């Protein structure tokens, strides 16, 4: 709830409906979100509970299979309506005292952005702050995103940098990216409004892709580059296949996404948020088959392997990128050339990326060990405990196709003396290989 609405009932003796109180803090919820159990909490309170390492619903103590927080917009509207009518009109401040509403202020900023004779950067930065401020009412944010021409106006600033390298345009494009990403990647923004961002970018996909590539390359900080990657992911998730093909065919964009994940070099850390954003985009781009060989050529395999080895980003995302890469001959060759690093990294993270990550890991191993028959890959997988992990995976209810691939890998590994030794050394002799 915004500070303005909270002030209307703060200190007044009004009865607060129990439904409006957070079960944790017992205060009126400002940003109600629901867990998969159906119980609604204030976002700040439940996020603090989850960040403390708890994996249960506080009200029911039921274990949580998912910690996704879904905005309860219906309850949010009810709370806003109640807050606006709970206090008597005499206690409300005069309009002249409170100044323009947040929505009106955002509309004025948007007008400045659309004025061709005015530098849009200051207004765009204020809009980004408005959309990122937790104290701003979620309805005001959604109202701005829903307003006719709002998203399109900001997207037009970004697109202008698509075919022009002027420093001023790049700076404006970076500011526009911040605004659009605050809409596309925010939990409090409705899905319909997120799709508006993708539609605005897709209206001139080639210019949008070129501009996003420039922000990824020349962004003033890692935050801007992450925001640009999130917009790429939004475009891939919501746009038509023809637009996805435009993204996949941009060598400049693919190269920058790979650079965001991390170059193949020793020393220096990786930013987990940057790695996750880059891997999410690459795994989505890899759905376009003709992009896979280009991704491999630009270095997607060593980047994904380094992310696995450094525990940066999501293991499942990195494994999915490698799974897509080995779908082409160039990708299988790249994995085999770096078998001493790539294969152990895949085996080590096989059981740490959820079932989807485990199945992707098996696909990678099957491609290089069974289909490609590379001895270096077989030796590396067998010596690093691949046999043991495959046996465990087969007992965990994986897909039939994954079970079949695992079975074929076991037949290769168990004839290798090193793999047999690795199985016994890992104290899993109670598992009978077949």
Secondary structure as UniProt FT lines:
FT   HELIX           3..9
FT   TURN            10..11
FT   HELIX           18..20
FT   TURN            23..25
FT   STRAND          32..34
FT   TURN            36..37
FT   STRAND          40..42
FT   HELIX           43..51
FT   TURN            52..53
FT   TURN            58..60
FT   STRAND          70..71
FT   HELIX           73..86
FT   HELIX           89..91
FT   HELIX           95..98
FT   HELIX           102..114
FT   TURN            116..117
FT   HELIX           121..132
FT   TURN            134..135
FT   HELIX           138..146
FT   TURN            148..149
FT   HELIX           150..160
FT   TURN            161..163
FT   HELIX           167..184
FT   TURN            187..188
FT   HELIX           191..202
FT   TURN            203..204
FT   HELIX           205..218
FT   HELIX           222..238
FT   HELIX           241..248
FT   HELIX           251..261
FT   HELIX           272..285
FT   TURN            286..287
FT   HELIX           289..291
FT   HELIX           292..298
FT   HELIX           300..309
FT   TURN            310..311
FT   HELIX           315..325
FT   TURN            326..327
FT   HELIX           329..337
FT   HELIX           339..348
FT   TURN            349..351
FT   HELIX           354..365
FT   HELIX           366..371
FT   HELIX           375..383
FT   TURN            384..385
FT   HELIX           386..394
FT   TURN            395..397
FT   HELIX           400..413
FT   TURN            414..415
FT   HELIX           417..425
FT   TURN            426..427
FT   TURN            429..430
//
